[in-house]
Amino acid sequence: MLNLKYSLVIEATEDPHFFAFYSPDLGGFTGTGQSIEDSLEKARTGMEEHLALMKERKLAIPSPNLTPTVTIKDTRPVRQGA
């Protein structure tokens, strides 16, 4: 179980050893991981740290997403005619 409070998008990068991630529900939250699994773990802990920082700075905290999703995207360009 992932226990995410917000949706997450993980994108492949041109470097096969790194993935970028962000939450469309949680403004300003981004990060990188060395694998999809690493990205999920870093996102889970990073979201909690991001929320704590937002609270400390008295910023508005979005309500948790009741049905968060994880989307994995391959951002490599599509070859024409392949």
C-alpha positions, 0 to 999 in steps of 0.5 A: 500500500502506498499511503499517498494523500495526493496524486503523483506523476512519475516521468522517465527522463532522458537519463535511464537512471533517473525519474522526475516526479510531482504532484498535481494536487500539491503545488510546488512538490517535485523530486527525483528518484533513481527508479520508479520504486525509489520515486514512490518512496521519496514522494511519500516521505517528501509529501509529508515534509512538504506539508510540514513546511507549508504548515510552518509557513502558514500556507494553505494546505490542499485537502487530501485527494480521496482517490489519489492516482499514480501515473507513470509517463515515458517522456522519450520522444516518439519516433515517426514511422517506427 
